[in-house]
Amino acid sequence: MQKYLKSVWANLDGEAWLRFLLAVAGLILAFAAAVFSSAAREAGNRAATAIFAWLALLLSALVGIATVPFLAQRVVASRVREALHYELTREGMAYLGVTLLIGIAALNTGNNLLFIVLAAMLAAIVVSGIASAAMLRGLELEILMPRNAFAGRPVAVRVRVINPRLWLPGFSVKVLSPAEKKKKNTGWEWQKTQFIFPSRKKWLRLPDYTLRRRGPQPRQPKVLTKPVYFPFVPAHNQADVEVALTFPRRGYYTQDSFDLATRFPFSFLTKSKKVQLQRDLLVYPGLLEQDAMLDILPMITGEFVSYLRGRGSELYLIREHTPQDSVRYVDWKATAKTGSLKVREFEREDERRLRVVFDNCAPGTVPTAQFERGVSLAATLACHFADENVELSFAGSAFSGGAQLADFLRYLALVQPTEVPESVLEFLPVSSDYNVIVTARPPRTLPSSLWFSSYVIYMQQIR
């Protein structure tokens, strides 16, 4: 209550004081006019009685119109409404039903004992509302969470309720996300389109507008997906609970408010208090299990090792061909001289270097499930090779990050199918890195410069 009065006092400025003093003066004059009206009535002067009575009413009305709405805005009525947010529970509805029956019986019979029981039951409802409001008064909330997580994997979040009160503890306090209100359909809206003529050859393109029904706004995913219960919060202390939250989809999660609720003491009413607290979380794509990578990872590793063996420019030796050797390293002159298949092996020039490339596609090119699978596959490969002592680099459509794994995972967490004019493969910088490419482009569109230094994974073939 003290904090509330301080906030009200801080909101009052010079204009508010002036309005207040004018209201007091107007009420004093209205009271004086009412006294004169009474005195004129005792004296039998009807005209003076009517004049003073109307003057008192007029002054009171002017004070109410000019001062009360202004001061109500200064007090911030929204805070009062939030502080008095009650919700009737099932137990409370049953209790009110019994109370109603006892009230009807008391009125029909006139039994004093029933009236006493009815008064006690109504008093219990009032006590429940006052006690629940007292439980939430002054409580503070803190939520400690990591900056990022992986979809489908639990992440530890610590929820802390702080009780700064000196003597009164908190009982049966619950932290949860505010309930979303149902939004009505907002009607129609004009949307930008293009006028194309003819539709197939597209010779003419002009900006156009079309009238469409406005669909419902997508719901913002919440950070706190399940309520957290605190049975007891000691006075002048805090209570912590660590919960494991799992986010089903990648993307950006944000939440700007939470609810502190209690049903103490009788569970008739649920009293809730809104706490303004901004929390954000970036969820990376879900990582695929090892079983799902058994048909891809060995092939990538084999091609990568084969590429490393012959990547240098200085000839190391000519030896017999083995089944693991690539055909492009066959030395045909030595094979013709000896009559057996020979291959050239070059010196290794530098450390293992690999580049993970995610080639985005247009909407509708692949089903949504396969696109999400491709994003998860790119994230899994990046995390796997980051643990294998491989010098990694990354590339992607509209990717402007560096060589850090976190930058690439952040890009994959937010990437969506979009209309891209050309493939990122066309502008891929030339390097000696071995490329692992995740794309939805047809195989024939792959540039020839990447044929012998890339392993390509097509989203259409991902299972």
C-alpha positions as CSV (number, residue, x, y, z in Angstrom):
1,M,0.0,0.0,0.0
2,Q,2.9,2.3,0.8
3,K,4.5,1.8,-2.7
4,Y,1.1,2.4,-4.3
5,L,0.6,5.7,-2.4
6,K,4.1,6.8,-3.4
7,S,3.4,6.1,-7.1
8,V,0.2,8.1,-6.8
9,W,2.0,11.0,-5.1
10,A,4.7,10.9,-7.8
11,N,2.1,11.2,-10.5
12,L,0.6,14.4,-9.0
13,D,2.2,17.5,-10.5
14,G,1.4,21.3,-10.3
15,E,-1.7,21.1,-12.5
16,A,-3.0,18.2,-10.4
17,W,-2.6,20.3,-7.2
18,L,-4.3,23.2,-8.8
19,R,-7.3,21.0,-9.9
20,F,-7.4,19.6,-6.4
21,L,-7.5,23.0,-4.7
22,L,-10.1,24.2,-7.1
23,A,-12.2,21.1,-6.3
24,V,-11.9,21.7,-2.6
25,A,-12.9,25.4,-3.0
26,G,-15.9,24.4,-5.2
27,L,-17.1,21.8,-2.7
28,I,-16.8,24.4,0.1
29,L,-18.9,26.8,-1.9
30,A,-21.4,24.1,-2.7
31,F,-21.7,23.2,1.0
32,A,-22.2,26.9,1.9
33,A,-24.9,27.2,-0.8
34,A,-26.6,24.1,0.7
35,V,-26.5,25.7,4.2
36,F,-28.0,29.0,2.8
37,S,-30.7,27.0,1.0
38,S,-31.7,25.3,4.3
39,A,-31.7,28.7,6.1
40,A,-33.9,30.2,3.3
41,R,-36.3,27.3,3.6
42,E,-36.6,27.9,7.4
43,A,-37.3,31.6,6.7
44,G,-40.0,30.7,4.2
45,N,-38.2,32.3,1.2
46,R,-38.9,29.8,-1.6
47,A,-37.0,31.7,-4.3
48,A,-33.8,31.9,-2.3
49,T,-34.2,28.2,-1.4
50,A,-34.4,27.2,-5.0
51,I,-31.5,29.4,-6.1
52,F,-29.1,28.2,-3.5
53,A,-30.1,24.6,-4.0
54,W,-29.5,24.8,-7.8
55,L,-26.2,26.6,-7.1
56,A,-25.0,23.8,-4.8
57,L,-25.9,21.1,-7.4
58,L,-24.2,23.1,-10.2
59,L,-21.0,23.6,-8.2
60,S,-20.9,19.9,-7.3
61,A,-21.5,18.9,-10.9
62,L,-18.7,21.2,-12.1
63,V,-16.3,19.8,-9.6
64,G,-17.1,16.2,-10.7
65,I,-16.8,17.0,-14.4
66,A,-13.6,19.1,-14.2
67,T,-11.6,17.3,-11.5
68,V,-12.6,13.7,-10.9
69,P,-11.7,12.3,-14.4
70,F,-8.4,14.2,-14.4
71,L,-7.3,12.9,-11.0
72,A,-8.5,9.3,-11.9
73,Q,-6.1,9.3,-14.9
74,R,-3.3,10.5,-12.7
75,V,-3.9,7.6,-10.3
76,V,-3.6,5.2,-13.3
77,A,-6.8,3.3,-13.1
78,S,-5.3,0.4,-15.0
79,R,-3.2,-0.5,-12.0
80,V,-6.3,-0.7,-9.9
81,R,-8.0,-3.0,-12.4
82,E,-5.0,-5.3,-12.6
83,A,-4.7,-5.4,-8.8
84,L,-8.3,-6.6,-8.5
85,H,-8.2,-9.4,-11.0
86,Y,-10.2,-12.3,-9.6
87,E,-11.3,-15.5,-11.3
88,L,-13.9,-17.8,-9.8
89,T,-12.9,-21.5,-9.5
90,R,-15.0,-24.6,-9.7
91,E,-14.8,-25.0,-6.0
92,G,-16.0,-21.4,-5.6
93,M,-18.9,-21.9,-8.0
94,A,-20.0,-25.0,-6.0
95,Y,-19.6,-23.0,-2.7
96,L,-21.7,-20.1,-4.2
97,G,-24.4,-22.6,-5.2
98,V,-24.6,-23.9,-1.7
99,T,-24.6,-20.4,-0.3
100,L,-27.5,-19.4,-2.6
101,L,-29.5,-22.5,-1.5
102,I,-29.0,-21.6,2.2
103,G,-29.9,-17.9,1.5
104,I,-33.2,-19.0,-0.2
105,A,-33.9,-21.3,2.7
106,A,-33.2,-18.6,5.2
107,L,-35.6,-16.1,3.5
108,N,-38.4,-18.7,3.2
109,T,-38.2,-20.0,6.8
110,G,-37.0,-16.9,8.6
111,N,-34.7,-19.1,10.7
112,N,-32.0,-17.0,12.5
113,L,-29.5,-19.9,12.5
114,L,-29.7,-20.1,8.7
115,F,-29.0,-16.3,8.5
116,I,-26.0,-16.7,10.8
117,V,-24.7,-19.6,8.6
118,L,-25.3,-17.5,5.4
119,A,-23.4,-14.5,6.9
120,A,-20.5,-16.8,7.8
121,M,-20.3,-18.2,4.3
122,L,-20.4,-14.8,2.7
123,A,-17.7,-13.6,5.1
124,A,-15.6,-16.5,4.1
125,I,-15.7,-15.3,0.4
126,V,-14.6,-11.8,1.5
127,V,-11.8,-13.2,3.7
128,S,-10.7,-15.4,0.8
129,G,-10.4,-12.3,-1.5
130,I,-8.6,-10.2,1.1
131,A,-6.2,-13.1,2.1
132,S,-5.3,-13.9,-1.5
133,A,-4.6,-10.2,-2.2
134,A,-2.4,-10.1,0.9
135,M,-0.4,-13.1,-0.3
136,L,0.6,-11.4,-3.6
137,R,1.2,-7.9,-2.2
138,G,4.9,-7.0,-2.6
139,L,6.0,-10.2,-4.2
140,E,8.7,-9.9,-6.9
141,L,9.6,-12.2,-9.8
142,E,12.9,-13.1,-11.4
143,I,13.4,-15.6,-14.2
144,L,16.9,-16.7,-15.1
145,M,17.3,-18.5,-18.4
146,P,20.0,-19.1,-21.1
147,R,20.2,-17.0,-24.2
148,N,19.6,-19.9,-26.5
149,A,18.5,-23.5,-26.6
150,F,18.0,-26.3,-29.1
151,A,14.5,-27.3,-30.2
152,G,13.3,-30.6,-28.8
153,R,15.9,-30.6,-26.0
154,P,15.1,-29.6,-22.4
155,V,16.8,-26.4,-21.1
156,A,17.0,-25.5,-17.4
157,V,15.2,-22.3,-16.4
158,R,15.3,-21.0,-12.9
159,V,12.2,-19.2,-11.6
160,R,12.6,-17.1,-8.4
161,V,9.9,-15.5,-6.3
162,I,11.2,-12.8,-3.9
163,N,9.3,-11.9,-0.7
164,P,10.5,-8.6,0.7
165,R,7.9,-8.5,3.5
166,L,9.3,-8.7,7.0
167,W,6.7,-10.8,8.7
168,L,4.1,-12.2,6.2
169,P,5.2,-15.3,4.2
170,G,3.6,-16.4,0.9
171,F,1.5,-19.5,0.5
172,S,0.5,-21.4,-2.6
173,V,1.9,-19.0,-5.2
174,K,2.0,-20.0,-8.8
175,V,3.9,-18.4,-11.7
176,L,2.4,-18.8,-15.1
177,S,2.0,-17.1,-18.5
178,P,-1.0,-14.7,-18.9
179,A,-4.0,-16.2,-20.6
180,E,-4.4,-15.0,-24.2
181,K,-7.6,-13.1,-25.0
182,K,-9.5,-14.2,-28.1
183,K,-9.2,-11.6,-30.8
184,K,-12.1,-10.9,-33.0
185,N,-11.8,-10.9,-36.8
186,T,-10.8,-7.3,-37.7
187,G,-12.5,-7.5,-41.1
188,W,-11.0,-6.6,-44.5
189,E,-7.7,-4.9,-45.6
190,W,-6.0,-3.8,-48.8
191,Q,-2.8,-5.8,-49.6
192,K,-0.2,-5.0,-52.2
193,T,0.0,-7.3,-55.2
194,Q,1.1,-7.1,-58.8
195,F,-0.9,-6.9,-62.0
196,I,0.8,-9.3,-64.5
197,F,-0.2,-9.5,-68.2
198,P,-0.2,-12.0,-69.7
199,S,0.0,-14.4,-66.8
200,R,2.3,-16.9,-68.4
201,K,4.8,-14.7,-70.3
202,K,4.7,-11.9,-67.8
203,W,5.4,-9.0,-70.2
204,L,3.8,-6.3,-68.1
205,R,4.2,-5.9,-64.3
206,L,2.3,-3.1,-62.5
207,P,1.7,-2.5,-58.8
208,D,-1.8,-3.4,-57.7
209,Y,-4.0,-3.7,-54.6
210,T,-6.5,-6.4,-53.7
211,L,-9.1,-6.5,-50.9
212,R,-8.7,-9.5,-48.7
213,R,-10.1,-10.6,-45.4
214,R,-7.6,-10.1,-42.6
215,G,-6.8,-13.4,-41.0
216,P,-6.2,-13.9,-37.3
217,Q,-2.8,-12.8,-36.0
218,P,-0.4,-15.6,-35.3
219,R,0.1,-16.3,-31.6
220,Q,3.4,-15.3,-30.2
221,P,5.2,-18.4,-28.7
222,K,5.6,-18.0,-25.0
223,V,8.8,-18.5,-23.0
224,L,7.2,-20.1,-19.9
225,T,5.2,-23.0,-21.3
226,K,4.0,-24.5,-18.0
227,P,3.1,-23.1,-14.6
228,V,5.6,-23.2,-11.7
229,Y,4.2,-23.8,-8.2
230,F,5.7,-22.5,-4.9
231,P,3.9,-24.0,-1.9
232,F,5.8,-21.6,0.6
233,V,7.8,-18.4,0.2
234,P,9.4,-17.4,3.5
235,A,9.1,-13.8,4.8
236,H,12.1,-11.6,3.9
237,N,13.5,-14.4,1.7
238,Q,13.2,-16.0,-1.7
239,A,12.2,-19.4,-3.2
240,D,13.8,-20.9,-6.3
241,V,12.6,-23.7,-8.5
242,E,14.5,-25.0,-11.5
243,V,12.2,-26.3,-14.3
244,A,13.1,-28.0,-17.6
245,L,11.4,-26.4,-20.5
246,T,11.3,-28.0,-24.0
247,F,10.5,-25.9,-27.1
248,P,9.1,-27.8,-30.0
249,R,10.1,-25.4,-32.8
250,R,13.1,-23.3,-33.7
251,G,12.7,-19.5,-33.7
252,Y,12.6,-16.5,-31.5
253,Y,10.5,-16.7,-28.3
254,T,9.7,-13.5,-26.4
255,Q,7.4,-12.7,-23.4
256,D,6.9,-9.3,-21.7
257,S,4.7,-10.2,-18.7
258,F,4.0,-13.0,-16.3
259,D,1.3,-13.7,-13.8
260,L,1.7,-14.4,-10.1
261,A,-1.5,-16.2,-8.9
262,T,-2.7,-17.8,-5.7
263,R,-5.8,-19.7,-4.5
264,F,-5.0,-19.2,-0.9
265,P,-6.7,-19.8,1.5
266,F,-10.0,-21.6,0.5
267,S,-9.5,-22.0,-3.2
268,F,-12.7,-20.1,-3.9
269,L,-11.0,-17.5,-6.0
270,T,-7.9,-17.3,-8.1
271,K,-6.2,-13.9,-7.5
272,S,-3.6,-13.0,-10.1
273,K,-1.1,-10.1,-10.4
274,K,0.6,-9.2,-13.6
275,V,4.4,-8.7,-13.4
276,Q,6.0,-6.8,-16.3
277,L,9.2,-8.7,-17.1
278,Q,10.8,-9.0,-20.5
279,R,12.4,-12.3,-21.4
280,D,13.7,-13.4,-24.8
281,L,15.1,-16.8,-26.0
282,L,16.5,-17.9,-29.4
283,V,15.8,-21.5,-30.1
284,Y,18.2,-23.2,-32.5
285,P,17.1,-26.0,-34.9
286,G,16.7,-29.4,-33.3
287,L,19.7,-31.7,-33.7
288,L,19.1,-35.0,-35.4
289,E,19.9,-38.2,-33.6
290,Q,22.9,-40.4,-34.5
291,D,20.6,-43.1,-35.9
292,A,19.2,-40.6,-38.5
293,M,22.8,-39.7,-39.5
294,L,24.1,-43.2,-40.2
295,D,23.3,-43.1,-43.9
296,I,24.8,-39.6,-44.5
297,L,27.6,-39.0,-42.1
298,P,29.9,-42.0,-43.1
299,M,29.5,-41.0,-46.8
300,I,30.4,-37.3,-46.0
301,T,33.4,-38.4,-43.9
302,G,34.7,-40.8,-46.6
303,E,34.4,-38.2,-49.4
304,F,36.1,-35.6,-47.1
305,V,39.0,-37.9,-46.3
306,S,39.4,-38.8,-50.0
307,Y,39.5,-35.1,-50.9
308,L,42.1,-34.3,-48.2
309,R,44.4,-37.0,-49.4
310,G,44.8,-35.5,-52.9
311,R,44.2,-31.9,-52.2
312,G,47.8,-30.7,-52.4
313,S,49.8,-29.7,-55.5
314,E,53.1,-31.4,-54.8
315,L,53.3,-35.1,-55.9
316,Y,54.2,-37.4,-52.9
317,L,54.2,-40.8,-54.5
318,I,52.6,-43.1,-57.1
319,R,51.1,-46.3,-55.6
320,E,48.8,-49.1,-56.3
321,H,45.1,-48.3,-56.6
322,T,42.8,-49.3,-53.7
323,P,39.0,-49.4,-53.6
324,Q,38.9,-46.3,-51.4
325,D,40.7,-44.2,-54.0
326,S,38.8,-41.8,-56.2
327,V,39.0,-42.3,-60.0
328,R,40.1,-38.7,-60.6
329,Y,43.6,-39.4,-59.1
330,V,44.4,-42.3,-61.4
331,D,47.8,-41.9,-63.2
332,W,47.1,-43.3,-66.6
333,K,50.7,-43.1,-67.8
334,A,52.0,-45.2,-64.9
335,T,49.1,-47.6,-65.4
336,A,49.9,-48.1,-69.0
337,K,53.6,-48.7,-68.3
338,T,53.1,-51.2,-65.4
339,G,49.9,-52.8,-66.6
340,S,48.2,-52.3,-63.1
341,L,46.1,-49.4,-61.9
342,K,48.2,-46.7,-60.3
343,V,47.1,-43.5,-58.5
344,R,48.9,-40.3,-57.6
345,E,49.1,-39.2,-53.9
346,F,49.9,-35.6,-53.1
347,E,51.4,-33.9,-50.1
348,R,48.9,-32.4,-47.6
349,E,49.3,-28.6,-47.6
350,D,47.2,-27.5,-44.6
351,E,44.7,-28.6,-41.9
352,R,41.3,-30.0,-42.6
353,R,38.9,-27.3,-43.8
354,L,35.2,-27.7,-44.4
355,R,32.4,-25.4,-45.3
356,V,28.8,-26.0,-44.5
357,V,26.5,-24.4,-47.0
358,F,22.7,-23.9,-46.6
359,D,21.1,-23.0,-49.9
360,N,17.6,-21.5,-49.1
361,C,14.7,-22.1,-51.4
362,A,11.5,-20.3,-52.5
363,P,8.2,-21.0,-50.6
364,G,6.5,-24.2,-51.9
365,T,9.6,-25.7,-53.4
366,V,9.7,-28.5,-50.8
367,P,7.2,-29.4,-48.1
368,T,7.5,-27.6,-44.8
369,A,8.5,-30.8,-42.9
370,Q,11.4,-31.5,-45.3
371,F,12.6,-27.9,-45.2
372,E,12.7,-28.1,-41.4
373,R,14.5,-31.4,-41.7
374,G,17.1,-29.8,-44.0
375,V,17.6,-26.9,-41.5
376,S,18.1,-29.4,-38.7
377,L,20.5,-31.5,-40.8
378,A,22.7,-28.4,-41.6
379,A,22.8,-27.5,-37.8
380,T,23.6,-31.1,-36.9
381,L,26.5,-31.3,-39.4
382,A,27.9,-28.0,-38.2
383,C,27.8,-29.1,-34.6
384,H,29.3,-32.5,-35.4
385,F,32.3,-31.2,-37.4
386,A,32.9,-28.5,-34.9
387,D,33.8,-31.2,-32.4
388,E,36.0,-33.1,-34.9
389,N,38.9,-30.6,-34.9
390,V,37.9,-29.3,-38.3
391,E,38.4,-25.8,-39.4
392,L,34.9,-24.7,-40.3
393,S,33.4,-22.0,-42.3
394,F,29.8,-21.3,-43.2
395,A,27.7,-19.9,-46.1
396,G,24.0,-19.4,-46.7
397,S,21.5,-17.4,-48.6
398,A,21.5,-13.9,-47.0
399,F,23.9,-15.2,-44.3
400,S,26.2,-12.3,-43.2
401,G,27.8,-13.9,-40.1
402,G,31.3,-15.0,-39.6
403,A,33.1,-18.3,-39.0
404,Q,31.6,-18.8,-35.6
405,L,29.3,-21.7,-35.1
406,A,26.9,-19.5,-33.0
407,D,26.4,-17.1,-35.9
408,F,25.5,-19.9,-38.3
409,L,23.1,-21.5,-35.7
410,R,21.4,-18.1,-35.2
411,Y,21.0,-17.8,-38.9
412,L,19.4,-21.3,-39.1
413,A,17.1,-20.6,-36.2
414,L,15.5,-17.7,-38.1
415,V,15.7,-18.7,-41.7
416,Q,12.5,-19.1,-43.7
417,P,11.7,-20.0,-47.3
418,T,11.9,-16.8,-49.3
419,E,12.0,-15.6,-52.9
420,V,15.7,-15.6,-53.7
421,P,16.7,-14.4,-57.2
422,E,19.7,-16.7,-57.6
423,S,21.2,-19.6,-55.7
424,V,24.0,-18.9,-53.1
425,L,26.0,-21.6,-54.9
426,E,26.5,-19.2,-57.8
427,F,28.3,-16.7,-55.6
428,L,30.2,-19.1,-53.4
429,P,33.7,-17.8,-52.9
430,V,36.4,-20.0,-54.4
431,S,38.5,-21.8,-51.8
432,S,40.2,-25.1,-51.1
433,D,37.5,-26.0,-48.5
434,Y,35.5,-29.1,-48.9
435,N,31.8,-28.2,-49.2
436,V,28.8,-29.9,-47.6
437,I,25.8,-28.4,-49.3
438,V,22.1,-28.7,-48.2
439,T,19.9,-27.5,-51.1
440,A,16.6,-27.9,-52.8
441,R,18.0,-27.0,-56.3
442,P,17.9,-29.6,-59.1
443,P,21.2,-31.5,-59.5
444,R,21.7,-30.0,-63.0
445,T,22.0,-26.5,-61.6
446,L,25.0,-27.3,-59.4
447,P,28.0,-25.2,-60.7
448,S,30.8,-27.4,-62.3
449,S,33.4,-25.8,-60.0
450,L,31.8,-27.7,-57.1
451,W,31.5,-31.1,-58.6
452,F,34.8,-32.6,-57.2
453,S,34.9,-30.7,-53.9
454,S,31.4,-31.0,-52.5
455,Y,29.0,-33.4,-51.0
456,V,25.4,-32.3,-51.9
457,I,22.3,-33.2,-49.8
458,Y,19.0,-32.6,-51.5
459,M,16.1,-31.6,-49.2
460,Q,13.7,-33.6,-51.4
461,Q,15.6,-36.8,-50.5
462,I,15.9,-36.2,-46.8
463,R,13.8,-38.7,-44.7
